[in-house]
Amino acid sequence: MTSMTSLTLAANPERLPGPLFAGIDTHKDTHHVAVVDGTGRPVNDREFPATPTGYAQVVAFFQSHGPVERVGVEGTGSYGAGISRVLAAAGFTVMEIARPNRRHRRLKGKSDPIDAHQAALAVIAGTEAGIPKRGDGLVESLRILVSERHSAVKARSQAMNQIHGLLVTAPDQVRQDYRALGGEKLVAVLSRSRPAPGADPAIVARHTLKRLALRHSLLRDEIAVIDSHLNILIRVLNPVLLALSGVGIVTAATLLTAAGDNPERLASAAAFAALCGAAPIPASSGQRVRHRLSRGGNRKANSALHRIVLLRMRHQEPRTASYFARRRAEGLSDRDIVRCLKRHIANEIFRALTAPIPETPTGMLLRRRRQELEIPITILAATLGVPYQRLRRLEIGTRGDTELEQKAHEALNQIETPKAA
């Protein structure tokens, strides 16, 4: 392949003194690297294999040209993940570069050298460039487990759908045997069944139903193991996140994965909201001032925020309920209120991701106070009219419940006052 810079270097034989910038167009088997000076004029470009040896050659290539201030890499979450980690470990400042837009490609064309050069120019201009996720810590482990869980849940649902679909078209006797069953009970009965050998459609249907039920059970156990592993990692990474109302294991893992191993790369709560697609986009023109809904961002993180809103609304979390009532009185539709709540929750999640972990959670304070008064948890739970498991989850910090916490303290105040008197 003829180098893109061979002709350009002839027209610019001398580069300006100062720092250099680089861009990398990543692919599965090869990476094309381009180096430019501070004005964007090409200095050199070369193709390297996408292997550990090739990554070391890229580092040596940069060092041979002098100080490289920043390196723009396309696809830091896919083909560029390996080279990004190597460059960061070597002390280079790595920036994530978006794919060149179609308008530029229509005007300038497309090739690996051109894309690498445009990545370097994007680094200089600071457009479409951001700090990538490191992908070398526990959050990367979370991402792998969440991806595995997603495929397992999808396969489990597919197995159940196949069971129901087969029961719709199965022979009448097979349908009659399992007509009154559903859900996990249906799976359990099918797993224990012992169909007779044979090639009759009814017998084959029973064998297929048994295998599908066993597959469903196997996937269910696999998901339980993944959830246990996720729970351990999240409690090491950020136990405060799990203590928030409406945040479960999968939701917490999704939000932590969206932020990455280096959440400090997110400059503000607004940046995190934009990452989650919960920040409205300006759409004003002339005298009309308005905002539109963001359809971009991390859609899985956006879905996680939506689940938190729905759970808080379902359980009548005090702050959510009062906010919902106030905004509805102002004339907002339920859909608009949910969008506003997602932005507020995104701000709350951002604080939990970036703030230091408190040494003594509020639930532990409640537990210590209850034990000082020598009140069993079952007695306090019966006084509050809630299951003791719910109170226990609040005390150990696995669930946040502002309303229950307030009621528990009020009940302890009533018990403590007569003792003090």
N, C-alpha and C positions, 0 to 999 in steps of 0.2 A: 504494500500500500504506500502511495506517495504521501509524505508528511504534509500536513496542512501548512506548516510553518516554513517550509523550505523556500517558497516564494516570498512570504512575508518577511522573513529574516533578511533576504537580499535587499528589500526596500528599507529595512530598519536594522542596519548592521550593528548599531550600538544601542544598548538599552540604557535608560536613565538610571543613575545611582539611586539606591533606596531599597526598601523591602520588596519582596516578591510575593505573588499570590498564585495559587494553583487551583485547578479544577480537575475532577475525576469523573469520567463517564463509566459507570459500572455495568458489568454484564456477568453472566454465570461463569464463563470460562476466562474472560480477559477484562482488564481495566485499562482505559486510555487516559493518560495523565497529560495535562497541559500546564505550563508555567508561563506567567505573564508578569510584566513589570507594573509599577504603580499606575501607569496611564492605560493599561490594558493591552499594550503591544506584546505580541507573542515572543517568548524567549526560546522555548523548546517544548516539544511534545513527544511522547513515546508510549507504546503499548506494553503492558506487563501481564503475565499470567495471574489469574486469581487464585493463588496458592500462597502458603506461608513464605516460600522462597521469593515469590513475586512481590509480596508485601514488603519484605526486607529490601528488595531492589528498589521499590518506590521510595522508601525512606532514604536510601543511599543516593538516589537520583535527586531528591530535594536538597539533601545536604551538599551535593556537589555543585549546586547553583548558588548557594549562599542562603541567608536567612529567609525562610518562607513564613510570612506573617500569619496567613490563614489559608486553609484548604477547604474548598467546597466539594462536597461529595453528594452525588445523586443516589437516592435509595439507601439511606443509612439503616433502614429497617429491613432491608432484603439483601440484594447482592452486595451492597456496600457496607454491611455490618462488620465483616471481618477486617477490611482495610481501615474502617473508622476506629476500631478498637486498637489496632496496631499503631496508627498515627497518633491517637490520643496518648497511648503509653509512651511514645517517643517524644512527647512534649509539644506536638503541633496543635494548634487551635483548629478544630474541625467544625465546619458549618454544614448544616443540611440544606441542600439546594433542591428546589422544586423543578420538575421537568419543564423544559422550555415550552412556551406557549405556541399554539398552532400558527398564529400570525407571524411570529419570528421565523418559524420553520418554512412557511410559504415564501418568505422573502429571502432567507439565507440558505435554505436547504438543510439537509440533515446528514450527518456522518458522525462517527465516534470522535474524530479530532474537533469537529465544529462544536459538538455537545460539550466536550471537555473544556474548550475555550470559553464557551458561554457560561459554564459553571464558574470558571475563574472570574469572569466579568461580573457575575452576580455577586460574588464575594466582595469585590471592590465596591460595587454600588450599594451593597447591603439590602438589595431587593430580593424577595422570595428566599431569604436565608434565615435560618434559625439554629439554635443550639440543639443538637440531636440527643436522644436518649443514650445513656452510656451502654446499657445492655450487658453489664458485667457483674450485677449484684443479685440480691434476693428477689428483686422485682422481676428480673428476667426469668427466674425460676417460676414466679407466679404466672407470668405470661405463658410459659410452656404448659403449666398445669391447667390454666384456664382454657387454652386451645384444646388440650386433650379432653377436658370435661365437656366442652361444647360439642365435640364430635361424638362423645359417648352418649350425651343426652339426646342428640339428634338420632343416633342409631337406636336408642331405647324407644323413642317415640315411633320410629319407623317400624320396629318390631311389634309394638302394640297396635299400630294402625293395620299392619298385615294380619294380626290375629283377628281383629274386628272385621276386616274385609273378607277374610276367609270364612268366618262364621256366617257372613251374609249369604255367601254362595254355596256353602257346604251342604251336603245331603241333609234331609230333614231330621234324621235321627241324631246327627252330630249337633245340629243347631238346637234341637230340643234338650240335649244333655247339658248344654252350657248357656241356655237362654237367660236364666235367672242370675247369672254371675257377671261380675264386672270388676275392672281395676285389678288390684293386687290379689284379690281372692280368686279371680279367674286365672291369673298367672300361676298361683300356687296350686290350684286344682289341676291345671294342664301339666304342670311340671311333675306332679305325682302320678299322672295317668300312665297306664301300661298298655298301649295299643297292641292288638294281636297282629301277627305277621300277615301279609297279603298285599295284593295289588288292586283291590277294590277301591274306588274313589273315596268311600267313607273311611276306610282304614288308612289310606294315604293321607287324607285330610287330618286324621287324628295324630299320625306321626309328625306331620308338618307343624301342627299346633303345639305339640309337645316341644319340638326343637325351638320354635319361636319363643315359647315361654321360658325355656332354659336360657336362651340368648338374652331375653329381657332380664332375667334374674342375675345373670352374670354381669350385665352392664350396670344394673342397679348396685351391685356390690362394688363394682369398679368405681362408680361415681362416689360412693360412700368413702372409699379409700382416698380418692382425690380430695374430697371435701375435708377429710381429716388432715391431710397434708397442707391444704390451703389454710386451714385454721391455725396450724402451728406456725406457718410462715408469717401470717398476718399479725399474730400476737407478738412475734419478734420484731416485725417491722414497725407497726403502728397500732397498738391496742386501743388507742383513743378513738380511732376510726370506727371500730366495731361497737364502741359504747354509744355512738350516736343513734338517735331514734331512726328506725327504718333501714338501717344499714346492716345487711347480713354478710355472710362469708363471700358469696359470689359477687355481690355489689361492691364490697370493699376491695376485692381482688381486681375487679374491672377498673375501678377508679385509681388504684395504686399503679396498675399497668399503664393507664393513660398518662399519669404523671411521670413515670419512669423512675430509674434509680437515682436520678438527680433532679428532684422537683424544684430545686433552686433555679433551674433554667427558666422557670415560669416567673416573669418579673412581677406579676400582680395577680390579684383575684380576677380582674377583668381578662387577663391573658388566659387563665385557667378556664373561665367561663366560655371564652371564644374557642378554646381547644375542645370543650365539650359541646359546642354548638348551642350554648345557652345564652349567648350575647346577641342582642338585636343588631342588625346591620343598618346603617343610615341609608335611606332611599329618598332623600329630599331633592326637590327640583323647583327652582324659582321661589315662589311664595309658599309653596306647599312643603311642610316639614313633617316627615314621618320616618318610621323605621319598619323594616321587614324582618320576618323570621329567618334565622340562619339555618340553611340546609346543609352546611358544611360541618367541619369538626369531626371529632371521634364519635361516631354514632352509637357505639357500644357504651361509651361513657354517658352520652345523652340519654340512652335507654335506662342506665343505672340511676341517673338523677330522677327520671320519670317514675321509676319503681319506688324510690324513696318518698316522692310526693304522694303517690297513691297509698302507700302504707301509712303515712302519717295522717292522711285524710280518713282512711278507714278506721284507724284507732283513735281518732279525735285527739291528736297531739295538741296540747293547749295553744301553743303559738301558731300552729298551722290553722287550727279552727278559728281563732280570733282574726287572723289575717284574711282568711277566706271570707268570713262574714263581713268584715270591713270593706274589702274590695268589691264584694257583690253588692253591698249597699251603695257603692259609688257608681254602679252600673256596668261593671266589667263582666264579660261572659266567663263561664267556668273554664273554657279553654285558655283565655288570656290570663286568668288567675293562676292556672297551672304553670304557664310559661314564666310568670313572674316568680312563682315559688321555686321553680327550677334554678333561676338565677340566684335567689337568696341562698338556696341549699348549696349551689356551687361555691359561693363565698364561704359558707360554713365548712365545706369539705376542704377548700384551699387552706383555711386556717389550721384544720386538723392535720393536713399533709405537711405544712411548713413550720408549725409551732412546735416547740419542744414538748415532750411527753411529760405531763405533770407527775410529780413523785407520789402524790396521794390522791387518787381519784375520789370524786364525791361519793360514789357508792361505798368505798372503803370507810369514809368518815361516818356514813350512816351505820355501817356494820359495827364500827368501833363504839359508837354511841349506844347502840342497842345492847351490845355485850356489857358495857359498863353499867347499864340499868338492869342487867340480868333478866332480859326479856327474851324468851325463845322466839325464833323466827316464825314458827307456826302460830304462836299467839298473836304476834304483830300482824301477820298476814290475815288471820281471822278477823282481827279488829278492823283492818282496812277493807275486808271483803274481797280479797284477791287470792289466787293460788300462791302458795309459798314459793313455788318454783319461779314465779315471776319476780317476787321480791328478792329471791336469791340471785337471779341473773343481774338485777340492779346492783346488789351489794358487791358482787365480784367483778362488776364492770363489763360484762359481756353484752349488756343492753342498756341503752339510755332511756329513761322515762321521767321527764321533768315533773309531770303531774303526780305520779306515784311517789317520787322522792319528796315532793312538798307535803303530801298528805302524811307520809311516814314521819317526817320531822314534826308535823303538827301533833300527831298522835303521841310521839315521844315527849313533846312539850307538856301535854296534858298529864302524862304519867309522871314526869319529873317534878312538876309543880307540887303535887301533894307530898311527895317524898321530901322535898326541900322544906316544906312547911312543918 
